[in-house]
Amino acid sequence: MRRLLLAALLISAVAAAPAPAFAADPPQEPGVTLRTYDIGQPMSRVCELKPGQTPNVDKLMPTVDWSTTEQFGLNDNFVTHAIANLTAPAAGTYTFRLVSDDGSKLYLDDELIADHDGLHDVEPPKDGTVELTEGVHRLRVEHFDKDGGQRLTLSWRPPGAGDFTVVPTSALSTDAGVVRVTAPGTKECVAGTDTPGDGLPLTAVNPGYDLTNLRPPGFEPQVTGIAWRPDGKMVISTWGGSDQVTGEVYLVSGTSGTTGPDKVTYKKIAGNLKEPMGIAVVDGLVYVSQKHELTELRDTDRDDVLDTRRTVATWPFGGNFHEFAFGLLYKGGNFYLNLSVSINLGGATTDPQPVGGRGTSIVVNRKSGKVTTVAGGLRTPNGLGWGDNGDLYVTDNQGGWLPSSKLLKIEEGAFYNHFTNPDGKFDDQPVTRPVLWLPQNQIANSPSTPVLLKSGPYKGQLVIGDVTYGGLQRAALETVHGQEQGAVFRHTQGLEAGINRVALGPDGAIYVGGLGADGNWGQDGKLRFGLQKLTPNGKNVFDMKTIKATQTGFKIKYTKPLSPETIAKLPSAYAVEQWRYVPTAQYGGPEVDKEALPVTTAKVSGDKKTVTLTVEGLRRDRVVHLRSPRPFSAKDGETLWSTEAWYTMNEKPGPQEQEVFYEAEEGNREGGATLATDHRGYSGIGFVAGFGALNASTTKHVTVDKAGDYQVGLRYSNGPNPFSGTKTVSVYVNGKKIKQVSLPSTVTWEEWATVNETLKLKKGVNAIQYRVDATDTGHINLELISVRKPAKRITLFEGKGLDNWIHTDGRRAQWPAVEGNAVEVCCGDLRTKEAFGDYKLHVEFKVPQLPPDVTGQNRGNSGVYQQERYEIQILDSYGDTTLDNNEAGAIYTVKAPDVNVATAPETWQTYDITFKAARYDEAGAKTANARVSLVWNGRTVHSDVEIPQGTGGNIPEGPSTGAIRLQDHGNKVQYRNVWIEPA
């Protein structure tokens, strides 16, 4: 049907409220649309959702009468919207009843009828009465649930009825045949201080532009391409509807300079096209990229009508509604365009694809028609544009393998992370990172054309359209360590439709073409067609101009000097947070490892237009969100146009350190390998399971700065199924099998160990694959790969972050940094990401000064666990003359130290530990106990002491390696300078 559109095209969005009725309502089907949003935190009233967020659940329901998790799709802390058209069978007085747990509100034609908000149980209900005309009325119910039971029922008592009944399916309808797209992750509510451009999308046109409408009455183009003829007249292509051959080309005159709808004329010059998504004019000829081919359109009798056509080239096309050919650019005899993949209704990538060769960036020679595939791993690459140096930039839309939308630079042979079945030509290549992540629902949703600005205050930057988020966003790029990255800012809204195409016109204006459809696609409250232009008017709008990364933070350049009042509140005017994305096969994805970062200093330049921030804890491969909430003004009193920026930190300026850790589950899983989360303690978004299947594998690309031998570790779990004991997998490097790897038992599936192998790696990128071959047992879980240069000592902590550690539940290490390059115990035990066998371990610690009435095990308590099995106690034992097996220096519950050499609280102490792991035979029976020696503050207090069993709070004893664990016992013990020398 007509508006199924790219309902998948840029399938990525939904607004929080229903769109207004249009002159011609789309086809309907009985029932109501249920959309559920995961808020992730308790609420006390119905939450106003920030615009443009994709729901977690979107489905057709017969009535509004829901009381189960299966119906709502979520259990606690969610918002639900019920959206439908209500047909009143006759004019008269209608009474509606809301029964809900917790709060709910009923709206008809956007008028509040029943307010049943707040925390409450299902009783009593709430009634509302309204006079309705006969016919259709827009219905919306907003509901939230905190915890406990959940319920939402809408009943009515029509004129003449005696009792309330659930509003029947026959009185409810919703748009038919729409694509219902959902995305995981928590959604955001409007905060009390949020305003447009400050926590919320802009709503107005940027004051630096004059907006001109270019549609005469009756002209309603759904624009898919914009180009210009040599005479300056505009040529546009229009969509024509999903699975239709009704796309058109129009010649539009009178668009340049000072103009308006009364001066614009249009003429249809071609039709019967199969959903063209790009147009170009070359030597007076018009070219369009239809779904299945590149077509040349020619005017043979000079009446402007394109009366003949020629197929220039074809490409793989399997007939799926989402298989578009986005473009269209031309340079040097070649056309440039992108082919989207096939997807299912709902947004999941079709598996298998109807044809291969999709999700690619291609080049078509104009004369020969030869098609060259340049790069792959794309999904919905709707929009191409040239960059400042002639590079080709592309936006891709959220979906499978795209946790968020992104801006890419096309590079020959590159793979952009969207896997398909059958494998794409470039699927075995390392993933090319995006130039920019465009965080979903925050700054983008269905991004479209990127266009280079060639003049004005933002010369050299890109503006990017968006079909669902709407408007134009602005991108300022830079290069760090050879990798492009940068910031994206809100730029303008206030346009008549979501923006599908953007182009610079001959007059220097920015021309925008609109498009929208039913379902979860299109900008809320806007038209489904549009043609306008934004003409720069020379006004200098107060905004962030650029953000550049430094070794210690960011340098922000503004378009105007800051006011003294703003400068006075720096650096507290800024709030910064960062996260990363993890691509998986599921649609979209959450923000991972999200954390707030302190802004410690802010230095203002002499001209008051540049602020240099010091931000602690910045990491590579992160998205950094920076916000400076209003009031934030310029010297002339103007308020900051948009207070937020999203910076993609692919690389951090300064010395580069080689990556050590790579999440196994983030690799390319094949042959039955799956992503699982059903066992605790994993460090990323899950672990690789499914390794009981022959040929199951995961491949991860790692990077080293020199060729040579490396210690490559695999963090794994080997539980008792289908048997207990050592199991095997094979390891490959760059496609070559190196050896079979033996993985001793971890006793249960809840424990993790590490096995290390010396592998020869080449300089640069290497593909490391773990695989179940014919002679392997398999049946293990894989969690983390570590790559270290051969060295005697591994520094576990030296004051520069806790990258070697995680909490025992798998959370990112959160112990806070304190003065003296130390960390302080907080928020749970830490364990090393790697596990060890025999070793020497050095730990420095400091116990706090506590009041005299705090005694015993509550006084400065912590512990250093060897292999997470055997604890060396830490305690404030200063001056204690009684030796015991629970005092400082003790092997906890096993043996007291030979002497108490504790120093006073608030002084640094040292443990130097020599550990020898327990030994086991091939049957898994222990043949020798673990042994430990301890030098405490330079004095030996244990010498090769046997430890017969775990000391309490430990993981099971077994033949596998074990991590170092630092205990959180509720006391603010500090640690520094921790290193290990594996034997």
Sequence and secondary structure as in RCSB ss.txt:
>XXXX:A:sequence
MRRLLLAALLISAVAAAPAPAFAADPPQEPGVTLRTYDIGQPMSRVCELKPGQTPNVDKLMPTVDWSTTEQFGLN
DNFVTHAIANLTAPAAGTYTFRLVSDDGSKLYLDDELIADHDGLHDVEPPKDGTVELTEGVHRLRVEHFDKDGGQ
RLTLSWRPPGAGDFTVVPTSALSTDAGVVRVTAPGTKECVAGTDTPGDGLPLTAVNPGYDLTNLRPPGFEPQVTG
IAWRPDGKMVISTWGGSDQVTGEVYLVSGTSGTTGPDKVTYKKIAGNLKEPMGIAVVDGLVYVSQKHELTELRDT
DRDDVLDTRRTVATWPFGGNFHEFAFGLLYKGGNFYLNLSVSINLGGATTDPQPVGGRGTSIVVNRKSGKVTTVA
GGLRTPNGLGWGDNGDLYVTDNQGGWLPSSKLLKIEEGAFYNHFTNPDGKFDDQPVTRPVLWLPQNQIANSPSTP
VLLKSGPYKGQLVIGDVTYGGLQRAALETVHGQEQGAVFRHTQGLEAGINRVALGPDGAIYVGGLGADGNWGQDG
KLRFGLQKLTPNGKNVFDMKTIKATQTGFKIKYTKPLSPETIAKLPSAYAVEQWRYVPTAQYGGPEVDKEALPVT
TAKVSGDKKTVTLTVEGLRRDRVVHLRSPRPFSAKDGETLWSTEAWYTMNEKPGPQEQEVFYEAEEGNREGGATL
ATDHRGYSGIGFVAGFGALNASTTKHVTVDKAGDYQVGLRYSNGPNPFSGTKTVSVYVNGKKIKQVSLPSTVTWE
EWATVNETLKLKKGVNAIQYRVDATDTGHINLELISVRKPAKRITLFEGKGLDNWIHTDGRRAQWPAVEGNAVEV
CCGDLRTKEAFGDYKLHVEFKVPQLPPDVTGQNRGNSGVYQQERYEIQILDSYGDTTLDNNEAGAIYTVKAPDVN
VATAPETWQTYDITFKAARYDEAGAKTANARVSLVWNGRTVHSDVEIPQGTGGNIPEGPSTGAIRLQDHGNKVQY
RNVWIEPA
>XXXX:A:secstr
 GGGGGGTTT     SS     SS   EEESEEEEEEE  S  SS   B TT   SEEEEESSSEE SHHHHS S
SSEEEEEEEEEEESSSEEEEEEEEEES EEEEETTEEEEEE SS  S S EEEEEEE SEEEEEEEEEEE SS  
EEEEEEE TT SS EE  GGGEEEETT       S   B  TT EETBEE   S  TTEEEEE   TT    EEE
EEE TTS EEEEE   TT S EEEEEEES SSS  TTT EEEEEEEEES  B EEEETTEEEEE SSEEEEEE S
SSSS   EEEEEEE      TT  EEEEEEETTEEEEEE   B TTS B SS SSSS SEEEEEETTT  EEEEE
E  S    EEE TTS EEEEE SBBTBSSEEEEE  TT B S   SS  TTTTS B   SEEE BTTTBSSEEEE
EE  SSTTTT EEEEESSS SEEEEEEEEETTEEEEEEEEEE   SB EEEEEE TTS EEEEEE  SSS S TT
SBSEEEEEEEE       EEEEEE SSEEEEEESS B HHHHHTTTTT EEEEEE    SSBS   EEEEEE EE
EEEE TTS EEEEEETT  SSEEEEEE  SS BBTTS B S  EEEEEESS SSS     EEEGGGSEEETT EE
E  STT SSS EEE TTSTT EEEEEEEESS EEEEEEEEEE  SSS SS EEEEEEETTEEEEEEEE   SSTT
  EEEEEEEEE SEEEEEEEE  TT     EEEEEEEE   S EEEESSS  TTEEETTS B    EETTTEEE 
 SS EEESS BSSEEEEEEEE     TT  GGGSS EEEEETTTEEEEE   TT     TTSTT BTTTB  SS 
    TTS EEEEEEEE  EE TTS EEE EEEEEEETTEEEEEEEEE S  SS     SS B  EE   SS  EE
EEEEEEE 
